[in-house]
């Protein structure tokens, strides 16, 4: 790619290949894992239905019509391989457009910002030495264990994992965040270390209140008393990147939470990331040979998300997006944000009064319907992933509230990730293929999602997937939990050339965290008993044409209607609460059948397959859904659609006549 060129968003199909080497299980692990493509995003004729056009998130331009310009020149000190590696990461994600904003991450911008302060190079050398000593000590101890044969001793492994966690904490915010990311990356860290890193907390001593108040006034451009009638004397909570105060707005009298960034944290993180990038480049040959992954790409993924968390204006935009997505959901509360009072280091949002999910006993004794609250949480999480494509990347118990009226509320939107329309569709495919025990197609979904490189021979993986899924499912949905299937999948990652893209590491962590919250509230809760019906209902009732087409693809295999799959979907959808209305689905299905010759032919063949009329199957299916269909509604809507339907049929007929 030319750095001076303008790049329009493009699909995977039109992107030039990054490497001509095909990968298979016969190749070394390093070759196969290096190749990783994300999936295509909507073309310029499509848009994200739940994300305003022109938004930028994580350094990737989302606007379909406004191309971004890459920096025309690179700092002389920045190796061009850095920028090339980052461009590759962007293409892996399904995008060919990068943001040129200085506030967004690119390796060039990182280098420019890290080297900008006076004596920056000397500071970087000192920090690199500090990092090398801290991390080098951990690796030296691991090498000693290997020499003495203690590397597989469980007690010794737990000790070393705890020492690693302590070292990361001592090295500061960047390393605390790094540890949290590694805790959800089984393709990088072995399971026993992941378990220790999962308990890594970023609770740290608060910084002095006068400093926090001075930063607030600097961002506001006026005294605190002019904006707030009162403010807490000390922070309500403190973390590695900032701390939170409670205040009352002078103009409205409303309670708000003020999130203010820790002084000096951004230069420190920029310096750390620059060193990470240099070390990644140095150790990349080792990472590719021994781990089968590109260390530079891993650093880029981590750096993008971390710098995004430092941008409080971006977090304010995330809150607004979540508010738009859930504005018509009576069971989900998203706090409002005062954009006029927000700055790069300060965020002012609605104060949420409720019980945090860190207090499960309090929620159970509060008098609310705990099972319904849990169901609301699972469905809202599924909507974020599969409907909006914009999801909370860190829904831990401290970020989820139970309100007095039983609603669920989310806070802390610094860690937010986005999935393309294509990725959402493939995720739904993967769920459906899992329900139908279609393991060959599940393996293909791994390629589409970027877990496996294109061209990978999936034959060896299929039996492993089948074993993992069947062992995890046990006798049914009630036996399934994400923790067990993730544990088994972690083993698969090190046996086959699988790499987990950062966005899906966040998805996995999000699902695991949500399941953990649910289980602390109700140990008898079963995640899939809520999640599966939601997916089935979406497939059967959603008006999105892409999902309608997906439903057809699911129900027809090799040109034959899969009656068992259709019945299974209906049963799952009926298990969800709130009632099931298939009237629109029946109406839309009839319309498609009337207008689509191929589908009509397939349906007729299905009804007369094996030289017999499948009356029994149709009758059985009707008996299942008769209470979920409103004939009066269908008739009324069909009569209203009749002129448009007639016109479409006439146009289709005339087109066939002219073609013939």
N, C-alpha and C positions, 0 to 999 in steps of 0.2 A: 504494500500500500504506500502511496505517496503521502507524505505528511502535509503537503500543500493542497491535496485534493479535497473536494467536498464529497461527503459520504451521505447518501440517502439510506434510510432504513431498507433493508433487503431481507429476503427470506433465505433459509438455508439452501434451498434449491438453486438460487442464483448466486450464492457466494462461491468464489473459487475455492477449491480444496486447499487446505493448509499443508497437507503432507500427502505424498503419493503412496506412502507405505500402507498397505492394508494390514489389518491386525487379525490374528487368530490365536488359538491356544497353542499352536505349534511354535509361536515366536517367543522370544524372551519377554518377561513381564514388563520390562521397561518400555519396549517398543509398543506393546499393546496399550498400556495405560497412558502413555504420552498423548495419544490421540483421544480427544474428547470433544464432541460437539454438543452444544445445546440444541434445542429445537427451534423451528422457525417461529417468528412473531408475525402478527398481521401485517399485510402489505399496506401500501399507502392508501388503498381503498377501504381498509378496515380500520377500526379504532377500538380502544379499550372502553367498553361500555361503562365501566365504573371508575375511570380515572380521567380527569380533565386533560384534554389535549394540550401538549406543550409542557407538561410537567417533566421535571428531570429528577431522577432518583438514582443514587448510587453511581453517578458519573455517566449514566446511559441516557441519551436523549430519547424522549418518548414521542415528540411531535412527529406526525407523519408528513407534514408539509414544510417544516423548517429545518433544513440541513444544518449540521454543526460543522465548524471549521476546526480542524486539528491544528495544534501549534505548528507554524511553518518552520521554526528552527528549534533545536534542542540545546539545552545548556551544554557547553563543551565538555563538562565533567561527567555528563550522563551517557553511559554506554548505549548505543543505539539498539543493542539487543534487549534492553529494558523495555523500550517503547514497543518493539516488535512483539515481545512476549505479552504485553498488555493488550495490544491490538488483537492478538490471538485469543486472549481471554474474552474479549468483547464479542468476537465472532463465535466463540464457543457458546455464548449465551444467546445467540440468535440475532445479534444486532451488528450493524456495520457503521453506526454513528456514535461518535464520542463527543462529550461536552468539552468545550474549550474554556469554560469558566475556571477562573483561578481557585474558586472555592470547591471545585470538584476534583476527584482523584484521577490523575494519570501519573505514570512514573516521572514524566518531565516536570509536571507541576509539583510533585512531591519533592524532587531534588531542588527545584528553585526555591521553594518555601523553607525547606530544611537548611539550606545553605545561605539564606538571606541574612540572618542576624550576624553581628560582628563576632569574630572569633568562633564562628560556627564549626569550622573544621576541627579546631582543637577540642571543642566540646564533644563533637562526634567521636573523636579518637578516645577521649576519656570514657564516654558512655560505652563504646564498643569494648574497651578493656574491662569495665565493670560487668557488662553482660557476659563476656568471655569467661571471666573468673567464676561468676555465679553458675552459669550453665555448664562450663567446663568441669566444675567440681562434681556436678551431678553425673555427667558422662564418665568422669574418672572413677567414681564409685561403682557405676554400672560395669565398667571394664574390669575393675577389681573383682566384682562378684563373678564375672564370667571366668576369670583366671582361677578363682578359688572354687569354682563349681557351685556357687550359691545363687546363680542367676535364675534358677527355677524354684528356689525355696520360697514357699508362699509367704512366710513371715518376712523374709528379706525383701521380697518384691513389694509387699505392703509398706515396709519401711522406706524403700526408695521412692515409691509413689508419693508418700507423705512428704519426703524431703523435697521432691520436685515441686509439690504444691506450695510449700513454705518458701522455696527459692523464688517462684513466680510472684508470690505476694510481696516479698521483700524488694523485688526489682521494680515494682510500681504499676501504675494503671495499665500500661500497654501489655504487660505480661499477665496481669490479672485477666484482662479481656482475652488474651491469647489462650490462657488456660481454659477459660469458659468455652472458647471455640473448639479447642482440641477435645474437650469433653464430649463433643457431638460428632467427632470425626473418626469413626472406626477404621477408615482407610489409611489413617496416619498413626494412630495411637492404639496400642493393645488394650484389651478390655479392662484388665485389672488397674491400669493407670487411668482409664476413663472414669472408673468408679470413684477414684480418689479426687480427680479433677471436678467431678460433678458436685462435690461439696465445697468447691472453691467459692468463697464469698467475697464480694467487693465492698463489704462494710468496713469503713476506715474512719479514723478520727476526723471530726469536722475541722475545717479551717476557720480562722478567726472571723467572727461576725462583722466587725468593722470593714474588713476586706470585702465581704459579700455585699454589704450595704453600699459600699463605694462603687462596686461594679454595677449594681442595680441602677444607681443614680447616673452613672456614666452612660449606660445603655438607654435610660429613659430621657436623659437630657434635662432633668428637673429633680427637685428634692423628693424623697420618698413620701413626705407628708402631703405633697400636692396630689399624689395618686392614691395613696393608701391611708385610710383613717387609723389603722392599726396593723402591726406586723409582729409576729412572734420574735421574742428576744434571742432565741436560739433555734437552730434547725430542727425540723421534725424528723428528718432522716438525712444520712450522709452516705455517699458512695464514692467510688474511685474517680468518677468524672465530675461530680457536683454534689450539691445538697439542696434540700427543699425547706422552704419556710411557709407558714400559713399567714395570710393577710386578709384584710377587708377592703374592698374597693371604695374609695370615697364617693365616686359618682353614682354608684348603684346600691351600695351596701351589701354586695354579694361577697361570699367567702371565696377566696382563690388560693391556689397553690403556686408559689413562686419557685421555679427551679433555676438555680444560678450555678454557673460553671466554676470549677476549681481554678484558682489563679495559676497561670503558668502551665496548665496541663496540655494545651495545644502545642506549644513549642517542644515540650518534652516528648509528646507522642509523635510529632513530625520527625524529630531526631531519631527516635526509636525505629520508626518505620523505614527511614532511610537506611539505618544500619541493618534492619531485617532484610531489606531488598538486596543490599550488598552481600550479606552472608548467604542469602538464598542463591544468588548468582554463583558464589564461590562453591557452594555445596550442591549445586544442581546436578552435576554428573553423578554424584553419589546417590542423590535422591531418586534420580531416574533409574539407576542400576539396581538399588537395593529396595526402594519403596515403589518404583513404577509410577511416580508422579512428578510433575514439574514444580519445583519449590517456588519459583518466581510467580507462577500463577496462583499458588496457594497464598502467598504474601499479598498479591494484588487483591484477591477476594477479601482477605481479612482487612486490609487497609481501607478499602472502599467503605465497608460497613462501619469500621471504627471512626473514620473521619465524618461519616454521615451522622453518627451519634453525637459528635461534637457540634454539629450545626443545628442550633435550636430553631432557626427559621424553617429548616427542613422538617423538623419534628412538628412545628405548628402546622405546616401544610399536610403532614401525615394525619394529624388529628382532624383537620377539616375534611380530608378524604374519607376517613372512617365515619365521621358524622354524616356525610352525604350517603354513604353506603347503608347505614343502619337507621336513617331518619324515619323510616316507616316500620321499624321493628319495635313493637311495644315492650319487648322483653330484654332489650339490650340498651344500656346507657353508655354513651360516649361523651366525655366532658367537652364543653365548649372551650374555645381558646380566644384570648384577646390579642389579635394580631397587632393592633396598634401599640401594645405595650411590650411586645416581644422584640428581642434583639438576637444577635449572634451568640450571646452568652447568657441570655435570660429568657425564660418562658413563663407566661402567666396564663393559667388555665383554671377551669372550674374546680373547686374543692369538692371531693367526693366524700360524702358521709355514709359510712356503711361498715360492714365487717370484712376485713381482709380474709382471704382464704388461708392465711397463716393461722387462723383461729377456727379450726374446724368444729371444735366443741361448741364455741359460741354460736356458730351458724346452725348447728343441729338443735340447739336449745332456744333459738330465736323465734320458733313458731312458724317459720316458712316451710313450704313443701320442698324438702331437700332433693328428692328425686326429680322434680320439675326444674329446679334450679340447675341441677347437673345436666339435664337434657338441654336446657337453654344454652349452656356453655358449649356442649358438644356441637349442637346445630350451628351456633354462631361461629365456631371454629371451622366447621365444614363450609359454611357460606364464604368465609374469608378465603379459604383455599380454592374452592371449586366454582364459586359464583363470581366473587369480586376479583380474585387473583391478587389481592392485596391483603397480606396477613401479618398479624402481630408475631414478631420473631422471638419474643421472650415472655410468654404468658405464664411466668412463675407465680406461686401463690401470693407473693407480695404485690403483684400487679393486677390482681383480680379481686373485685369487691362483690359482696352480696348486699344488696340494698334492702331496706326494711320491707319493701313491697315485693321482694322475691326476684327482682331484676338482677341481671349480671352487669357489672361495670368494669371497663378496662382503663388502665392508666399506663403512663410511660411508653410513648410511641417513638422513641429514638431508634429502636431496632425493628424496622419494618422491611419486609421483602415483598417482591412482586413476581408473579408468574404470568407468562404470556397466555393468550387464548389457546394456543396449541398445547402448551404444557398442561393447562387445566383439562383439556379434552383427553390427553393421554393419561392423566391421573385417574380420570373417571373410567377410561378403558381398563386401566390396571385393576381398579376395584372390581369392575364387572368380570374381568377375566379370572380374578381370584375367586369370586362367588361361583363361577361356572367351572372352576378347576381346569382352566385352559392354560396350562403352564408354558406351552410353546409360545402363545401370544404374550404371556407375561414376560418372557425373555425378550421378545421383540420390543415390548414397552420399555425395557431397560435401555435398549439402544436409543429409542426415541427420546427418552428422558435424559440421556447423556451419561448413564452409569456405565455403559459399554460403548466402545468406539464402533463406528459404522463398519460393517463387513466382518465383525467378530463372529466366529462359529459358536452359536449358542447351544449346540447339542450337549456338551458336557454340563452346562449350567442347569438345563431343564430338570434332570432328576434331582439335583440339589435343591432347586426351588420347590419342587413337589414335596420333598421330604420336610423342608422347613415349614411349609404351609400346613401340611397335614399334621405334623407334630404339634404345631402351635394351635391349630383349630380344635384338636382333640375330638370330642363328640359333638361339638357345635359352637355357635357364637359365644356361648357363655364361658367356654374354656379359653377363649383367646385373650391375650393381652399384648400390647405393643412391646413391653419390656422384654418378654421372652422371645418374640420373633426378631427383635433388634439384636438381642444377644446371639441368636443363631446366625443372623445375617452378618454380624461382625466377623464370624469365622469364615464365611463365604468370601468376604472382601479380601482376605489374605490368601485365599486359595486360587482365585480367579482375577483376571485383569479388570477389576471393578474400581472406579473412582467415583466418589460421591461429590457432585457439584455443590458449591456453597449454599445455593438457594434450597437444595433438597436436604442438606444437613440441617438447615433452619427448620424445614418442614418436619423432619424427623424429631428434632428437639422439641418443636412446638407440640406435636402429637404426644410425645412421651411425657412432657410436662403437664399437658391437659389431662392425660390419663392419670398421672400421679395425683393431681389435685382432686379428681373425681374419686379416686380410691381412698384418699384420706377422709373425704366426706362420707363415703358409703363403700365399705370394703366389698360389698356384694355387687357393686356396679360393674357392668360389662359394656365397654366402649362400643364395640361393633354392633350391639343390639340397637344402638341409636344411630350410629354412623351409616350402616348399610341401608336401613330404610330411607334415610335422607337421600342417599345417592339414587336409590331406586325411584323414589318419588320425583326427583329432578329429571331423570331420564323419561319418565312416563308423562309428566305434566308440564315441564318447562316449554315455553313457546319459542325458545332460541332455535332457529333453523338448523344450526350446527348440531345441537343436541338431538333434534328430531332425526337428522341423518345418522347420528351416532347410534340412536335406538334401532334404526333399520339395520345398521351394520352388526349390531349385537344380536339381533333376532334372526338374521339370515346368515347361514354358514354354508359355503359351497352351493349357493343358490337355493338352499332349502330352509324353510321356516323351522326354527328350533322351538317346538311347543313347550318343552320343559323349561327353557330359559325364560319364555314369556310368563309362564305360570310362576316361576321363581321370583321374577321381578315384581309381579303383582302381589305375591305373598309378602315379600319384604316391604314393599311400599305400604301395604295395609297395616304392618306392625307399627308404623310411626303414628304418633298421636296427632290429634287435630282433624281427623277425617280426611278422606281421599276423594277428590273430585276428578274423574277421568273424562268429563264431558268435553272439555276443550281438546283433549287428546284424541277422542273418537272423531270429533268434528274435523280436526286438522288432518287426521289419518285418512278420513274419507276424501277430503279435498286432494291430498297428495295422490291417492290411488286413482282418482278420476283424471288427474292431469299427467301422471307419470306412467307412460306405457310400459316401461321395464318393470317397475314395481308392481303394476297391475298384473303383468304376466307372471311375475314371481309368486304373487299371492294366489293366483288361480292355480298355478302348479302345486303350491303347498296344499291347497284345499282338495286337490285331486291326486295327490302323490300316491304311488303304488297302485294306481288304477282303482281307487276308491275315494268316496267323499268322506272327508274327515268331520262328519257331523258330530260325533261324540266329543272330539276335542273342542269344537266350537261351542257346543252346549255346555261343557264343563267350564270353559273359560267364561262364558256368559254368566253362569251361576256364581262364579267367583266375584264378578265385577258389577252385577246388576244393581247392587245397593250403592255403588260409587258412580253411577251414571244418572244424569237428570235428563230424560227424554224431552221434556218441555223446553229446557234450556238449549238443547241441541237443535230442536226444531226452530225455535225463535232466532237463534244465531244463524242457522243455515238459510232461513228465509231472508235475513238481512244481508247475507253474503251472496245471495243468488245472482244479482246483476253482475257483480265482479267475477263470480265463478263462471257464469255463462260467457262473459267476455273472454276470460282466460281460455276456456275450452274452445271457443270459436277461433281465437288466435292460434292455438296449438293445432287445430284442425286445418286452418288455412295454410299454416306453415308447412304441414306435411303434404298438402295438395301441391303447393308451389314447388316443394323439394322434389316430389315425384314427377 
